[in-house]
């Protein structure tokens, strides 16, 4: 009824991740590290999105749980909620988007609960048989549901832990007529562990913040009953640091830097020896998740984010950033910009991902927009 699962899944996941530029095709010697559910790597809010996706160590808001849950006990508002809408890959498709909803509630001065959801809609997909005849259409989607708890362990240090349920319905209910294999929604459970240090001045917010976030530590995900074809999810280790300067009481400038390492091993390269290649693929799929985290340090799947934010009177913000990743990670790079406006309990953030590359290597994420609305509930400290 449709093409082989490998082709469908690989095509959809590649579309999600945006790693489809011809620059990658030209770098055939580079073994790209790929994962299932790459929507978990998409920046889920406009503030960090405007700062080149640097969000681990910047000051906390309602979306802190997506970047570093340990930040929430240091928030100045006892309760906050945020919603973000991101039209995705607008240069390629017009019906692909991600929406996210997140928030936290501080139960006292030292602890907070948080929750969040990310829903990724891949638009309408046409299914075909092996001859190319259309057999139907579908609307694949994926989502992640988060619940977390964070707590200060000192006046300057916080820890956080979160659990995440992940569901990926790429070709749910379809059947491969040539193999008889039926496809189902994949699902798994993952966890995040995070640390945040806040050495800022209590009076004006100036000073150093830093963070460590290890995310998506969980089981593999599969779309059939064959356990040997399950794929890794995008486990990641991120380090972040930010410094804020405050002057003339109303002006603040923050510089932030994040470094991320994808904790996923690279798919084995073809050697031309069919028996050896088959064994390598089998070893790749059957290795344990725990061992794969350590094996991932054998590849060069890294990314870096550099961001800046200027804020006037805690009411108006201007942001800019740059994102770069290695060829093993996908070889994307782009500039971003954004603005924020706070009015009473409402904050409106907007970000824009600047076009990069030329007509041949144009990034499919070019012209990406993000819109976020935040609600601060309760008096600020």
C-alpha positions, 0 to 999 in steps of 0.5 A: 500500500505504500513504499517501504517503511525505511523510505517513508520514515527516513523521508519524513524525519529528514524533512523534520530535521531540515537536513536536506541541503545539497551540501550534505550530499556533497559531503559523502565522506561525512557520516551524518548522525540521524535520530527518530523524533527530531522535532525534540531538537527544534527550538520551542520558544521565540526568545531563545530562538531569537538568540541562536537557540541559546537557552540553557543559561539565560534567565528563567521564564515559562519555557524554562523546562524545555531548556533547563528545568533547574532554572524555574525555582529562580524565576521572579514570578510564582507562576507562568504559562507560555504558548508558542507557534512555529510555522516550520520549513516554510520554504518547502511546505506550507502546512507543517508547524509546531505548537508548544505550551509550557508553564511552572508553579513555584510551591515555595521559594525553593521548589517548583513543578512544571509541565509542557507539551510540544505538538509537531504536525507534518502536514498532509502526506501522500502515500504511494505503492511501489509503482508510484500509484497513489493509495491514500493520504495521511497527516503524520504528527508527533508530540512530547508531554513533559512533567518535571520537578526542580529545587534549589539545593543552595541559594545559587544552585538548582537541580531539576528532573523531568519525565517525557512521554513521546509519541510519533505517528508517522504512518499509523495504520498503513500496511506495506503490501509487498511485505505485509508489515503494518505500521503503528505509532511509535512511543517511548519514555525519556528523562531530563536531568539539569543543573543551574547556577545563578550568581547574579546580583539580587538588586539589578540581575547582573552577573553570571549564570550557567547550566547543564542539561542532559535531555531525552535519556530514554528508550528507542522508538519503533514503528513496527513490531520488529524490535530490531529496527527501533531507532534512537531518540535525540539524547543530548548533553548541553552546557550553557553560560550567560553573563548579564551587565546592568547599567543606569538601572534600566538597561541590561545586556546579556550574552549567552553561549550554548554547546550541545553534544548529540548522544547518539552513535553514527549509523555505520558506513557502507564498506561494500562487503554485504555480509560485513555491512549487514552485521554492522547494521544489526550491531547498530540496532541491537546495542543498548541505549546506555552504551550508545551514549558513551559510543556517541563520543566517537563522532563529531555531532556538536552544535554551538549557539551564541546569543545576545539580548538587550532589555530596556526597563524589563519591558522591551527586548532586542535579540540576535544570535548565531547557530552552527553545527558540525557536518556530522550533526547536519551542517546547518548554520544560521543567524537569528533575530528577535524582539520582545515586549512586556505589557503588565502580565503579558509578554510577546516574543517574536523571532526570525531565522535569517536565510543562510547559504546560496541558491545551492546550499540554502538552509531549508529552515530559512525564514522560520518565524516563531511567535510566543505569548507568556502570562506571568501570574502573581506578583513579581519578586 
